Amino acid sequence: MKNLTRHCLPAVLLLGLAACGGADNADLAEGRKVDASGKEATGLVEKQRDIGMDLVPDHVAGALETKFPAWHPDRIIESDQGDGVIIYEFFGVDDAGEATKIEIRWADGRAELLIDEWLH
């Protein structure tokens, strides 16, 4: 998958991610931190849910449109980091037909297009 924000391997694995197209997009799934041996670490890493563009904050949608005006996501994941930071992950296909992911960080009323993939 092409990542327009540069690819970087995540430092943790997440279990229990929200299923795409689930019956109730308002349900949140918890991600748990797992170390390299597969043992669960303590503490909640994040909560994720699939959402529609109608639930994306205006500033986040505006940042996406400003940088990529003709691109429209097929899937959006909202990742609440539990500390006031929310990462919006936008998935879709670019003009060349390649799968693409764009991430925008939302915190303190500011939207920031991420250059490097957010480490969950």
Secondary structure, DSSP 8 states (H G I E B T S, - for coil): -EETT-----SSB--S---TT-S-TT--EEEEEE-TTS-EEEEEEEEEEEE-GGGS-HHHHHHHHHH-TT---SEEEEEE-SSS-EEEEEEEE-TTS-EEEEEEEEETTEEEE-SS----
